[in-house]
Amino acid sequence: MVLVTVRLPAGATLEEALRRLGLTEDDADTTYGLVPLDPEQGLYALRVTEDAGRRVGQAGGGGPFADPPIEPYGPPS
């Protein structure tokens, strides 16, 4: 999966984002959801498959960006 940034109307929902971007629930991580980055400006992040990320990026969205796992560094204390 990769991350993309998209511009949507303020208060957009995941369902609205998928519809506007021409994506299905299989294209997106619905558990991650639609994350507001700057909702006043209509900027959101969405986690999608690599193929969907390329399509959204070509349609004017930002990305795709890598989404590496975040893990502790070194042995637990």
BELMOMO-V675321 format. One record per residue. N is the residue number from 0. PHI is phi as a letter, one per 30 degrees, with the letter a starting at -180 (999 if undefined). NEAR is the number of other ideal C-beta (glycine too) atoms within 12 Angstrom. D_FIRST is the distance of its C-alpha to the first C-alpha in Angstrom with 2 decimals. Layout:
BEGIN
n: <N	N>
phi: <PHI	PHI>
near: <NEAR	NEAR>
d_first: <D_FIRST	D_FIRST>
END
This chain:
BEGIN
n: <0	1	2	3	4	5	6	7	8	9	10	11	12	13	14	15	16	17	18	19	20	21	22	23	24	25	26	27	28	29	30	31	32	33	34	35	36	37	38	39	40	41	42	43	44	45	46	47	48	49	50	51	52	53	54	55	56	57	58	59	60	61	62	63	64	65	66	67	68	69	70	71	72	73	74	75	76>
phi: <999	b	c	b	c	b	c	b	d	e	i	e	c	e	d	d	d	d	d	d	c	i	c	c	d	d	d	b	d	d	d	d	i	c	c	d	c	b	d	d	c	i	c	b	c	b	c	b	d	e	d	d	d	d	d	d	d	d	d	j	d	c	j	d	c	d	b	d	d	c	b	d	c	i	d	d	d>
near: <26	29	30	42	30	40	26	31	18	15	14	27	19	30	18	19	38	27	17	23	31	17	31	18	18	13	27	35	25	20	11	19	20	35	24	24	21	15	18	12	15	20	23	38	34	45	32	40	23	20	19	32	32	19	24	36	23	16	19	14	30	21	27	27	22	14	21	9	7	7	8	8	7	6	6	6	5>
d_first: <0.00	3.80	7.01	9.94	13.50	15.82	19.54	20.84	24.21	24.94	24.26	21.58	19.94	16.55	18.54	20.12	16.99	15.60	19.12	19.68	16.51	17.21	14.08	14.36	13.25	11.43	9.28	8.43	8.08	11.85	12.52	10.92	12.96	14.23	15.19	18.41	18.67	22.07	23.01	26.47	25.04	22.47	19.42	16.31	12.65	10.02	6.39	5.41	4.56	5.66	9.05	9.20	8.32	11.18	13.35	13.17	13.82	16.69	18.06	18.70	15.76	14.74	11.89	9.32	9.31	7.93	6.81	9.09	10.64	13.95	16.84	20.60	22.27	25.12	26.95	27.44	30.74>
END
